[in-house]
Amino acid sequence: MRREADMTGTSATFQVTIANRGRTIACAADQTILQAAIAAGIAYPFACATGNCATCISKLDDGTVSLLPRTDAALREAQVRAGLTLTCRAQPRSDVTVTWLARVAD
């Protein structure tokens, strides 16, 4: 399964399933998963939204994303290879399923 891809300039829309909430939302290819989740009213855990804090670190259960620039302190390449992503920096390149790893009150 590919974790990163390059589809710059595309206007596609993909389906993103937020496993923690059992919801599937639409996410444009030029939008981050976090932006789409917030727009859909999902209280997705985040703090900085710039790839610096790792509050939104999530397991990429299925699909392919492209990651915008981030700090290595928030997400190392080994973590990407292990299937983790930052939803504030992840733009879908296929339909995806993510599970956030932060503890959040229901």
For each residue, the residues with C-beta under 8 A, 3 or more apart:
1: 62 63 64
2: 5 64
3: 60 64 65 80 81 83 85
4: 64 65 66 67 80 93
5: 2 64 65 66 93 94
6: 66
7: 10 12 29 66 93
8:
9:
10: 7 29 30
11: 28 29 30
12: 7 28 29
13: 26 27 28 29
14: 26 27 28 29 63 92 93 94 95 96
15: 24 25 26 27 95 96
16: 24 25 26 27 33 36 37 92 95 96 97 98
17: 23 24 95 96 97 98
18: 21 22 23 24 25 37 42 44 98 99 100
19: 22 61 97 98 99
20: 99 100 104
21: 18 42
22: 18 19
23: 17 18 40 42
24: 15 16 17 18
25: 15 16 18 36 37 40 42
26: 13 14 15 16 36 40
27: 13 14 15 16 31 32 33 35 36 91 92
28: 11 12 13 14 31 36
29: 7 10 11 12 13 14 91 92 93
30: 10 11 91
31: 27 28 35 36 91
32: 27 35 36 68 87 88 89 90 91
33: 16 27 36 37 58 65 85 87 90 91 92 96 98
34: 37 38 44 46 49 56 87 88 90
35: 27 31 32 38 39
36: 16 25 26 27 28 31 32 33 39 40
37: 16 18 25 33 34 40 42 44 87
38: 34 35 41 42 44
39: 35 36
40: 23 25 26 36 37
41: 38
42: 18 21 23 25 37 38
43: 104
44: 18 34 37 38 56 87 100
45: 55 56 100 102 104
46: 34 49 55 56 87 88
47: 53 55 56
48: 51 52 53 55 88
49: 34 46 56 88
50: 70 88
51: 48 68 69 70 71 74 75 86 88 89
52: 48 70 71 73 74
53: 47 48 74
54: 57 73 74 75 86
55: 45 46 47 48 102
56: 34 44 45 46 47 49 86 87 88 100 102
57: 54 74 75 79 84 85 86 100 101 102
58: 33 84 85 86 87 90 98 99 100 101
59: 83 84 85 98 99 101
60: 3 63 65 83 84 85 90 96 97 98
61: 19 83 96 97 98 99
62: 1 95 96 97
63: 1 14 60 92 93 94 95 96 97
64: 1 2 3 4 5 92 93 94 96
65: 3 4 5 33 60 85 90 91 92 93 96
66: 4 5 6 7 90 91 93
67: 4 70 75 80 85 86 89 90 91
68: 32 51 89 90 91
69: 51 89
70: 50 51 52 67 74 75 86 89
71: 51 52 74 75
72: 75 76 77
73: 52 54
74: 51 52 53 54 57 70 71 86
75: 51 54 57 67 70 71 72 79 80 84 85 86 89
76: 72 79 80
77: 72 80 81
78: 81 82
79: 57 75 76 82 84
80: 3 4 67 75 76 77 83 84 85
81: 3 77 78
82: 78 79
83: 3 59 60 61 80
84: 57 58 59 60 75 79 80 101
85: 3 33 57 58 59 60 65 67 75 80 89 90 98
86: 51 54 56 57 58 67 70 74 75 89 90
87: 32 33 34 37 44 46 56 58 90 98 100
88: 32 34 46 48 49 50 51 56
89: 32 51 67 68 69 70 75 85 86
90: 32 33 34 58 60 65 66 67 68 85 86 87 98
91: 27 29 30 31 32 33 65 66 67 68
92: 14 16 27 29 33 63 64 65 95 96
93: 4 5 7 14 29 63 64 65 66
94: 5 14 63 64
95: 14 15 16 17 62 63 92
96: 14 15 16 17 33 60 61 62 63 64 65 92
97: 16 17 19 60 61 62 63
98: 16 17 18 19 33 58 59 60 61 85 87 90
99: 18 19 20 58 59 61
100: 18 20 44 45 56 57 58 87 104
101: 57 58 59 84
102: 45 55 56 57
103:
104: 20 43 45 100
105:
106:
